[in-house]
């Protein structure tokens, strides 16, 4: 059964510097912005590449809000 992929606006806060470069290179991720230890971006489709880009970074909080793809 095929599942419809969703699109989200995501905000993540890290213990240290965000892995902005890795996140920006992840498939489906656009509009990466960094403000201190906070990273914001859009994810169009699967979260898996985004989550893999976070590997090795300690996340304090993660918020995801359904959005339209950009």
C-alpha positions as CSV (number, residue, x, y, z in Angstrom):
1,X,0.0,0.0,0.0
2,X,1.4,3.4,-1.0
3,X,1.6,6.1,1.6
4,X,1.3,9.8,0.8
5,X,4.5,11.6,1.9
6,X,3.9,14.7,3.9
7,X,5.7,18.0,4.0
8,X,6.8,19.7,7.3
9,X,8.5,22.8,8.7
10,X,11.0,21.5,11.3
11,X,12.8,23.3,14.1
12,X,15.5,21.6,16.0
13,X,17.6,22.8,18.9
14,X,21.0,21.2,19.6
15,X,23.4,21.0,22.5
16,X,26.2,22.3,20.3
17,X,26.4,23.7,16.8
18,X,23.8,22.4,14.3
19,X,25.0,20.1,11.5
20,X,23.8,22.6,9.0
21,X,25.9,21.4,6.0
22,X,24.8,17.7,6.5
23,X,21.2,18.7,6.8
24,X,21.3,21.0,3.8
25,X,22.7,18.1,1.7
26,X,19.9,15.6,2.8
27,X,17.4,14.6,0.2
28,X,14.1,16.5,0.5
29,X,15.5,19.2,2.8
30,X,15.2,22.9,1.7
31,X,15.6,26.4,3.2
32,X,18.0,25.5,6.0
33,X,18.4,28.4,8.4
34,X,20.7,28.5,11.5
35,X,20.3,30.8,14.5
36,X,22.8,29.9,17.2
37,X,22.0,26.3,18.3
38,X,18.7,26.3,16.5
39,X,18.2,25.0,12.9
40,X,15.0,25.4,10.8
41,X,14.2,23.8,7.5
42,X,11.5,22.3,5.3
43,X,11.3,18.6,4.7
44,X,9.4,17.5,1.6
45,X,8.7,13.7,1.7
46,X,10.5,11.2,3.9
47,X,12.2,12.3,7.2
48,X,14.8,9.5,6.9
49,X,17.5,11.5,5.1
50,X,17.0,14.4,7.6
51,X,17.3,12.0,10.5
52,X,20.4,10.4,9.1
53,X,22.0,13.9,8.8
54,X,21.4,14.4,12.5
55,X,23.4,11.3,13.4
56,X,26.1,12.2,16.0
57,X,24.5,15.5,17.1
58,X,22.7,15.8,20.4
59,X,19.2,17.1,20.0
60,X,17.5,19.0,22.8
61,X,14.1,19.6,21.1
62,X,12.5,18.9,17.7
63,X,9.2,20.5,16.5
64,X,7.5,19.5,13.3
65,X,4.5,21.3,11.7
66,X,2.7,20.1,8.6
67,X,3.4,22.6,5.8
68,X,3.3,22.9,2.0
69,X,6.3,21.8,0.0
70,X,8.5,24.7,-1.2
